[in-house]
Amino acid sequence: MKEPAVSADPTQTLAFDTSCHLFSGCGFPAPGLHSFLFKPLWGDADSNLYFNKTMLLALIGSIVVVAFFWAAFARPKVVPGKLQMIAESGYDFIRRGVVYETIGKKEGEKYVPLVVSLFFFVWMMNLWSIIPVAQFPVTAIISYPAILAAIVYVLWVGLTFKRHGFVGAFKNFTGYDKSLGAVLPLSMTIELFSNLLVRPFTHAVRLFANMFAGHTLLLLFTIASWYMLNGIGIAYSGVSFVMVLVMTAFELFIQAVQAYVFVLLTCSFIQGALAEHH
């Protein structure tokens, strides 16, 4: 049987034998972990000092977000133009709909720039999945959501100690409640483990897993559309291509939702750090 080209070099993302079709004697080149590995554009992977496609997309995405807001607010007008209106709408949606609703206007105002930046950065990283040529969500690589979650984690823990002191922070993290009586030690242990270890893990994995799964499904239907484009398989190829369009539209929705959920949880953590423990 004819092997997909990617099996010869597992670092070649999305590479498969384009002459491989149904009934041509080759197996289906299913997407896998190799679809999330990229050759270095610069440097050597063995030395751990390199620059690859995901890093390039993250860099370009950051520049795009900064450039967009810079262009929108460089010369703000009382009667905003189209670009300024779009930027203001996005900014105001996160400020009022996420930060104010979760943290409150008085306490939350200082965190608006951080939360807005996180939202649009995560959204942009997700959007790369459906942008031609790029066609890969940066957040499908666990290191990116992990770093973002780590930033939020450090902020959350730092704010908790700053606001409540050591004893107050300990009570905050453990959910200390003396009315629990004999089960208090067990409850505190579970809460401490959940807050300091599980929370940051799930914060990162929730974003990563959704983008990883969505990209895998898009790859599956895209490759299947090409693979079945042969003989009677053309009918099945058409159905698969329709699924590509459906999944692309669905991914557009999921990308925005996951960015929203990420910042909503961020605000929830901050609110918990600022709240008084009773």
C-alpha positions as CSV (number, residue, x, y, z in Angstrom):
1,M,0.0,0.0,0.0
2,K,1.1,3.5,-0.7
3,E,2.0,5.4,2.4
4,P,1.1,9.1,2.9
5,A,4.1,11.4,2.4
6,V,3.8,12.6,6.0
7,S,4.9,9.2,7.3
8,A,8.3,9.8,5.9
9,D,8.7,13.1,7.8
10,P,6.4,13.5,10.8
11,T,7.2,17.2,11.1
12,Q,5.5,18.0,7.8
13,T,2.1,19.4,8.8
14,L,-0.8,18.6,6.6
15,A,1.5,16.9,4.1
16,F,0.0,13.9,2.3
17,D,0.2,12.4,-1.1
18,T,-2.0,14.5,-3.3
19,S,-2.2,11.6,-5.8
20,C,-3.7,9.4,-3.1
21,H,-7.5,8.9,-3.7
22,L,-10.1,6.4,-2.9
23,F,-9.8,3.2,-5.0
24,S,-6.2,4.1,-5.9
25,G,-4.7,1.5,-3.6
26,C,-3.5,3.8,-0.8
27,G,-4.9,4.2,2.7
28,F,-6.6,7.3,4.0
29,P,-4.0,9.8,5.2
30,A,-5.8,10.6,8.4
31,P,-4.7,13.7,10.4
32,G,-2.9,13.0,13.7
33,L,-0.3,14.5,16.0
34,H,2.0,15.1,12.9
35,S,-0.6,17.7,11.8
36,F,0.4,19.8,14.8
37,L,4.2,19.7,14.3
38,F,6.1,22.2,12.2
39,K,9.5,22.3,10.8
40,P,11.6,25.3,12.1
41,L,11.6,28.3,9.8
42,W,14.8,29.3,11.5
43,G,17.1,27.5,13.8
44,D,17.4,23.9,14.8
45,A,14.7,21.9,16.7
46,D,17.2,19.7,18.3
47,S,18.8,22.7,20.0
48,N,15.4,24.0,21.2
49,L,16.4,27.4,19.7
50,Y,14.2,27.9,16.7
51,F,11.3,29.8,15.1
52,N,8.4,28.0,13.5
53,K,5.1,28.6,11.9
54,T,3.0,28.9,15.1
55,M,5.5,31.4,16.5
56,L,5.3,33.4,13.3
57,L,1.5,33.4,13.5
58,A,1.5,34.5,17.1
59,L,3.9,37.3,16.3
60,I,1.8,38.5,13.2
61,G,-1.4,38.1,15.2
62,S,0.0,40.3,18.0
63,I,1.0,42.9,15.4
64,V,-2.4,42.8,13.8
65,V,-4.3,43.4,17.1
66,V,-2.0,46.2,18.1
67,A,-2.1,47.8,14.6
68,F,-5.9,47.5,14.5
69,F,-6.4,49.4,17.8
70,W,-3.6,51.8,17.0
71,A,-5.3,52.7,13.7
72,A,-8.7,52.9,15.4
73,F,-7.7,55.2,18.2
74,A,-4.7,57.1,16.9
75,R,-6.9,60.1,16.0
76,P,-10.2,59.5,17.9
77,K,-13.1,61.5,16.8
78,V,-16.3,62.6,18.6
79,V,-18.3,61.1,15.7
80,P,-16.3,57.9,15.2
81,G,-15.5,56.5,11.8
82,K,-16.2,52.8,10.9
83,L,-12.9,51.5,12.2
84,Q,-13.1,53.5,15.5
85,M,-16.7,52.4,15.9
86,I,-15.8,48.7,15.5
87,A,-12.9,49.0,18.0
88,E,-15.0,50.9,20.5
89,S,-17.8,48.3,20.2
90,G,-15.4,45.5,20.9
91,Y,-13.7,47.3,23.7
92,D,-17.0,48.3,25.3
93,F,-18.4,44.8,25.0
94,I,-15.6,43.3,27.0
95,R,-15.5,46.2,29.5
96,R,-19.2,46.3,30.3
97,G,-20.3,42.8,29.4
98,V,-17.4,40.9,31.1
99,V,-15.3,43.1,33.4
100,Y,-18.0,45.2,35.0
101,E,-20.5,42.3,35.2
102,T,-18.0,40.1,36.9
103,I,-15.7,42.3,38.9
104,G,-17.7,45.5,39.2
105,K,-17.1,48.9,37.7
106,K,-15.1,50.4,40.6
107,E,-12.7,47.4,41.1
108,G,-12.7,46.3,37.5
109,E,-11.8,49.4,35.6
110,K,-8.1,49.0,36.2
111,Y,-8.2,45.4,34.7
112,V,-10.1,46.4,31.5
113,P,-6.9,46.9,29.4
114,L,-5.6,43.4,30.4
115,V,-8.9,41.6,29.8
116,V,-9.5,43.3,26.4
117,S,-5.9,42.5,25.3
118,L,-6.4,38.9,26.3
119,F,-9.7,38.5,24.5
120,F,-8.6,40.0,21.2
121,F,-5.2,38.1,21.3
122,V,-6.9,34.8,22.0
123,W,-9.5,35.4,19.4
124,M,-6.9,36.3,16.8
125,M,-4.9,33.2,17.6
126,N,-8.0,31.1,17.2
127,L,-9.0,32.8,13.9
128,W,-5.8,31.7,12.2
129,S,-7.5,28.3,11.8
130,I,-9.8,29.5,9.0
131,I,-7.5,32.1,7.4
132,P,-6.1,30.8,4.1
133,V,-2.4,29.9,4.0
134,A,-2.2,30.1,7.8
135,Q,-5.0,27.6,8.5
136,F,-3.8,26.7,12.0
137,P,-5.1,27.8,15.4
138,V,-2.1,28.8,17.5
139,T,-4.0,28.0,20.6
140,A,-4.1,24.3,19.5
141,I,-0.5,24.1,20.8
142,I,-0.8,23.7,24.5
143,S,2.2,26.0,25.3
144,Y,0.3,29.1,24.2
145,P,-2.8,28.7,26.4
146,A,-0.6,27.5,29.2
147,I,1.5,30.7,29.2
148,L,-1.7,32.9,29.1
149,A,-3.2,30.9,31.9
150,A,0.0,31.2,33.9
151,I,-0.1,35.0,33.5
152,V,-3.6,35.0,34.9
153,Y,-2.6,32.6,37.6
154,V,0.3,34.8,38.8
155,L,-2.0,37.8,38.8
156,W,-4.8,36.0,40.7
157,V,-2.5,34.6,43.4
158,G,-0.6,37.9,43.8
159,L,-3.8,39.9,44.1
160,T,-5.1,37.4,46.7
161,F,-2.1,37.8,48.9
162,K,-2.0,41.6,48.4
163,R,-5.6,42.0,49.3
164,H,-5.9,39.6,52.2
165,G,-2.4,38.9,53.5
166,F,-1.1,35.4,54.1
167,V,-3.7,34.2,56.5
168,G,-6.6,35.7,54.5
169,A,-5.2,34.3,51.3
170,F,-4.9,30.9,52.9
171,K,-8.5,31.0,53.9
172,N,-9.5,32.2,50.4
173,F,-7.6,29.3,48.7
174,T,-8.9,26.7,51.1
175,G,-12.5,27.9,51.5
176,Y,-12.0,27.9,55.3
177,D,-15.3,27.6,57.1
178,K,-15.1,26.5,60.8
179,S,-18.8,25.5,60.7
180,L,-17.8,22.4,58.7
181,G,-16.5,20.9,61.9
182,A,-14.8,17.5,61.5
183,V,-14.8,17.5,57.7
184,L,-13.0,20.9,57.6
185,P,-9.5,19.5,57.0
186,L,-10.7,17.3,54.1
187,S,-12.7,20.2,52.6
188,M,-9.7,22.6,52.9
189,T,-7.4,20.0,51.2
190,I,-9.7,19.5,48.3
191,E,-10.3,23.3,47.9
192,L,-6.6,24.0,48.1
193,F,-5.8,21.4,45.4
194,S,-8.7,22.5,43.3
195,N,-7.8,26.2,43.4
196,L,-4.0,26.2,43.1
197,L,-3.6,23.2,40.8
198,V,-6.8,22.3,39.0
199,R,-8.0,25.8,38.2
200,P,-5.0,27.0,36.1
201,F,-4.8,23.6,34.4
202,T,-8.4,23.6,33.3
203,H,-8.2,27.3,32.3
204,A,-5.5,26.4,29.8
205,V,-6.8,23.0,28.7
206,R,-10.3,24.2,28.0
207,L,-9.1,26.6,25.3
208,F,-6.5,24.2,24.0
209,A,-8.8,21.1,23.8
210,N,-11.5,23.0,21.9
211,M,-9.1,24.4,19.3
212,F,-7.3,21.1,19.0
213,A,-10.5,19.2,18.4
214,G,-12.0,21.7,16.0
215,H,-8.8,21.8,13.9
216,T,-8.7,18.0,13.8
217,L,-12.3,17.8,12.5
218,L,-11.6,20.5,9.9
219,L,-8.6,18.5,8.7
220,L,-10.5,15.3,8.7
221,F,-13.2,16.5,6.4
222,T,-10.9,18.6,4.2
223,I,-8.5,15.6,3.6
224,A,-11.5,13.3,3.1
225,S,-13.0,15.6,0.5
226,W,-9.8,15.3,-1.5
227,Y,-9.2,11.6,-0.8
228,M,-12.7,10.6,-2.1
229,L,-12.5,12.8,-5.2
230,N,-12.3,9.7,-7.4
231,G,-14.9,7.7,-9.3
232,I,-18.1,7.1,-7.4
233,G,-16.4,8.6,-4.4
234,I,-17.1,12.1,-5.8
235,A,-20.6,11.9,-4.4
236,Y,-19.1,11.3,-0.9
237,S,-16.5,14.0,-1.5
238,G,-19.3,16.5,-2.1
239,V,-20.9,15.6,1.3
240,S,-17.6,15.9,3.0
241,F,-16.9,19.3,1.5
242,V,-20.3,20.5,2.7
243,M,-19.2,19.4,6.2
244,V,-16.0,21.5,5.7
245,L,-18.2,24.5,5.1
246,V,-20.4,23.7,8.1
247,M,-17.4,23.0,10.4
248,T,-15.8,26.3,9.3
249,A,-18.9,28.3,10.2
250,F,-19.1,26.4,13.5
251,E,-15.5,27.1,14.2
252,L,-16.0,30.8,13.7
253,F,-18.6,30.7,16.5
254,I,-16.5,28.5,18.8
255,Q,-13.4,30.7,18.3
256,A,-15.2,33.7,19.6
257,V,-16.9,31.7,22.4
258,Q,-13.6,30.3,23.6
259,A,-12.0,33.7,23.7
260,Y,-15.0,35.0,25.7
261,V,-14.9,32.1,28.1
262,F,-11.2,32.5,28.7
263,V,-11.5,36.2,29.7
264,L,-14.7,35.4,31.7
265,L,-12.8,32.9,33.8
266,T,-10.0,35.4,34.1
267,C,-12.4,38.0,35.6
268,S,-13.9,35.3,37.8
269,F,-10.5,34.6,39.3
270,I,-9.7,38.3,39.8
271,Q,-13.1,38.8,41.4
272,G,-12.4,35.9,43.8
273,A,-9.1,37.4,44.7
274,L,-10.7,40.8,45.5
275,A,-13.7,39.4,47.4
276,E,-13.8,39.4,51.1
277,H,-13.7,36.0,52.7
278,H,-16.5,35.3,55.2
